[in-house]
Amino acid sequence: MKTAVVTDSTAYIPKDVRNHLNIHMIPLNVIMGNEEYREEVDLTADQFFQEIKKQDQLPTTSQPAIGEFVQLFERLAKEYDAVVSIHLSSGISGTYQGAISAGDMVEGIQVYAYDSEISCMVQGFYAIEAAQMAGEGKGPEEIVARLDEMKNSVDAYFMVDDLSNLQRGGRLSSAQALIGSLLQVKPLLRFEDKVIVPYEKIRTRKRAMKRIVDLLSAEATKGGQYKAVIIHAQREEEAKAWRAEIEAQLPNVQFDIGYFGPVIGTHLGEGAMGLGWYKVK
């Protein structure tokens, strides 16, 4: 059985990696003013964060139209028997449900929609693993079983400089945002039960980042090999310095650097930093 792998743009997998692994990407949309942009197609992260500074209102985001999924799956049906379609958490977007609905509408191919329950390059880890397995000729059931196994060790924490975007976008309550702003805290956030929730409130950026490393270290020191990704919103040099600092402490962890693109960046804002990981073996 020949299996295709699809993910959406919020995995933020570099284009050269997607091309090398034959990962098909469907974009989410960002609406700024009267213009709509397809993330990672019409609008890069750098362009987005430059443009948002000129806007009076927070951009809005939208999931791909079901018709776009249908077109992609129909095209893949000409070459593949099955699709594993991996998407950002269903708790913050209807993209996963869109993949399910489109899969029911397409003949000639089996669609296995998968809820990563997370986003950004941590979601990308699932797609990369799936694509590598598909390239080895593994079938969709075996791939999904491996993704479920990965989910047992996947975790991620991130901090934002300003809670107002999360609150305005409906991803955090007004009360939570107000408390954070009054105390000038750098809250640690994480995905829990598919939605973004506050994890801890920490007073400074430096302490917040150290706490995230401590959480990874607590897992990594149990043994085994891990993959991790540092995720930043327009803080590439800070991300590189952070990697250099922590990779020496954790030799059994392989670190990459990812980024918050337009859709997730709309809610987190510039300056956000995150760290996600999973146990490879």
ZIRAKA-V126389 format. One line per field, one symbol per residue. ss: DSSP state (H for helix, E for strand, L for the rest). psi: psi as a letter, one per 20 degrees, with the letter a starting at -180 (. if undefined). Layout:
ss=???
psi=???
//
This chain:
ss=LLEEEEEEHHHLLLHHHHHHHLEEEELLEEEELLEEEEELLLELHHHHHHHHLLLLLLLEEELLLHHHHHHHHHHHHLLLLEEEEEELLLLLLLHHHHHHHHHHHLLLLEEEEEELLLLHHHHHHHHHHHHHHHHLLLLHHHHHHHHHHHHLLLEEEEELLLLHHHHHLLLLLHHHHHHHHHHLLEEEEEEELLEEEEEEEELLHHHHHHHHHHHHHHHHLLLLLEEEEEEELLLHHHHHHHHHHHHLLLLLEEEEEEELLHHHHHHHLLLLEEEEEEELL
psi=pppqpqrrhihlpqhhggghjlppppqrqpoocjppqopigiprgggghghhhiqhqprrqqrqqhhggggghhghhihqhqpooprrpiiiqjgghhhgghhiipqjpppnppoikaabihhhgggggghgghhjjqrhghghghhhgghhipqqqqqqhpihggghjjiqqhggggggghilrnppqrpplirpqpgqpqhqgghghhhghhgghhghiirrpqpqpppqnklghggghgghghhhhmijppprpaqoagghhhhhrqiqqrpqrqpg.
//
